[in-house]
């Protein structure tokens, strides 16, 4: 598990390498992004950063997230019907289930699914380079 401090340093380094100045507002945002254990959208990240440093603009959040994504340190997920959400790039491979009623995002990993995907690709003459699996789900209702 990577510490929040280490993640913050990685995010800060990525922006500096891109020539982006680390302002007080950006530093607050980077700390919020580093601490996120969920899949927040830009508006939620703005709200969290604004609690730490009032005055951060939503446009600063969007520009910073775009740069972090281009540097490969965060991933943008565009789940169907939702605003883009973000997560750290340095996480173990996982897939997502999105609850269509609540918008909750559940991470999961299945070796069976990974093996089956590789088998299907190989049977068709391919090697998997990258993939994402998103399942849109609804909680089962108890039978009457």
N, C-alpha and C positions, 0 to 999 in steps of 0.2 A: 504494500500500500504506500503510495507516494504521499508525503506530508503536504499540507496546505502551503507551508512556507516554500517547499521545493517547487510546487506547482506555480506559485506566485512568481518565483524567480525565473522559471521557464517561460512564463507568459511575458514577463517584463523583458527578458532577453530577446524574445521573438520580436517584440515591438521595437526595441532598440536596434536590432539588426536591420529592421525595415526602415530605420531612420525616423521613427515616431518618437516625439518627445513624451516623457513620462510626467504628466502633470499630476497634481494632487487628486483630481477627479479620475484620471485614468488609473492611478495607483489604487484607488478605492474600488473601482470596477474590477481590476485584475484580482484583487483580494476576494471579491464576491464570486467571480468566476472560478477561482481556485478552490473556494470552499463549497461550491455547489455540488450536491450529491444527487440532485434530480436533473431534469431536462428543462431548465427555464427558457422562456422566450426573452426577447430583448426588452420588452416592457417590464417583465418581472425582474430582470437583472438591473434595469434602470431603477426600479422601486427599491431594491435592496441596496444599491450603491448610493442612492439619494438619502437613505437613512444614515449612512456613514458620512457622506459629504454632500450636504444640500447644495444645489446649484448645478449638478452634473446634467448636461442636456441629453435628451434622447438621441439626438444626431451624433453626439460623441460616442454613445453606446453603440449605435449602428456602425459607425466608421471603425471603431476599435474592434468590434466583433468581426467585421469583414477582413480587417488586416490580420487578426489572429487566425482566421480560417485560411487565408491565403498563405500564411506561414506554416500551416499544417499542425497547429497546436490545439485547435478545437475542431470539432465536427459540427456541421449544420445538418439538422434533420428536418425535412419538410414533410411532416406527416399529413396525410390527406385531410383537407378541411381545417387545418390548424396553422397558426403562425409558426414560422421557423423556430426550432428549439436547438439548444446547444449543449454539447457535452465535451469533456476532455478527450483529446485524441489518444493519450497514453492510458488506455484501459484495455483489459483483456477483451478479445473478440466476444461479442454478444449480439443477440438479436432483440427485437422489440415487439411487445404486444401493446396495442393502443386500445384502451377501453373507449368505445364509441359513445358511451353515455356520459362518462365523467371526464374524458380526456387524459386520464391517468396513463402513464407510460411505465410498463413493466419490462425490465431487462431479464433475459434468460439466455441460457446456453444449453444446447443439446448436441452431444456427440453423435447421436443417431441421425439428426438432421444434417450435420456437417458431413458425415460419412456418405449419406444418401446423395447429397448435392455433388460431392466429388465423384461418386459412381456414375451419376447421370451425365455429368460433364465429360468424364472419360469415355463413356459408352458412345457419346456423340463426337469424340475426337478432340476434346478440349481440356485444358487445365484451368481451374478457377484462378483468376487474378485478384478479384475483389468481389464481395457480394454484401448485400444487405437484405435481411428478411424482416418484413413488417407484417404482423398479424393484427387485423382489426377485429376486436373481440367484444362480446357482451357477456356480462356475468350471467350464468345459468340461473333461471328462476326455479324455485322448488316446485315439484309436481303437486297438483292439488290432491 
